[in-house]
Amino acid sequence: MFDEPGFSDDADLDPAAIMLETFVYCSRAADGVDADEVSRLVAFSQKRNVARGITGVLVFGSGVFFQWIEGPPAEVRTLIANLHGDIRHHDIVTLDQSVEVRERLYPHWDMEPVEPDDLREVLEEALESTEDEGSLAALKRILGHLESGSLSEVGRG
Ligand SMILES: Cc1cc2nc3c(=O)[nH]c(=O)nc-3n(C[C@H](O)[C@H](O)[C@H](O)COP(=O)(O)O)c2cc1C
């Protein structure tokens, strides 16, 4: 029966694959945003993200945020709009935004930590491929900022 039109027995068909929007960005924390503020932000975001089907990872250190977000497109777009209006950070540079049917890369809280050197590499690659003048300037400011200290992962989700 699975040979009939409309049915597929394709072994590659992945039941965990769903329509996901991914948003990856980096930004600089506003003055006065300290470790306590970031902890509050992480606690709030984790709760909110679970309710919205959003997963991902947030890295913070030396005044720089890096965040990977994935989830249902409508929810992710609402969050992107919120992030752009959030005064706790600025110089938001989009590193990737895309919609695909796939499995989540960060499905659980026990996801792989992001190493500081990986982050620096990502930003340096983005610097090479970015043509937008505003993003270039922001990326240079962020990379300059990274030189002043090491990064640590503080939260997931
Ligand atoms: C660096 C950074 C990362 C954030 N990450 C998230 C997040 O993952 N999820 C979330 O709901 N809000 C996050 N926020 C907070 C949002 O900008 C915003 O305050 C929140 O989505 C407002 O939600 P509400 O309008 O439903 O109250 C983040 C803020 C900053 C500065």
The ligand as an ORCA input file, in Angstrom:
! r2SCAN-3c Opt
* xyz 0 1
  C      20.629     39.394     24.756
  C      19.160     39.152     24.977
  C      18.641     37.877     24.749
  C      17.287     37.633     24.951
  N      16.796     36.380     24.715
  C      15.480     36.154     24.872
  C      14.940     34.866     24.611
  O      15.642     33.917     24.240
  N      13.598     34.698     24.802
  C      12.764     35.711     25.237
  O      11.557     35.499     25.373
  N      13.268     36.926     25.481
  C      14.587     37.174     25.318
  N      15.080     38.411     25.576
  C      14.150     39.443     26.078
  C      13.396     40.078     24.913
  O      14.211     41.106     24.337
  C      12.101     40.723     25.429
  O      12.322     41.450     26.598
  C      11.056     39.685     25.729
  O      10.923     38.785     24.663
  C       9.714     40.390     25.994
  O       8.707     39.424     26.057
  P       7.195     39.880     26.327
  O       6.889     41.039     25.413
  O       6.386     38.695     25.974
  O       7.113     40.250     27.775
  C      16.432     38.690     25.384
  C      16.974     39.965     25.603
  C      18.320     40.200     25.413
  C      18.883     41.566     25.665
*
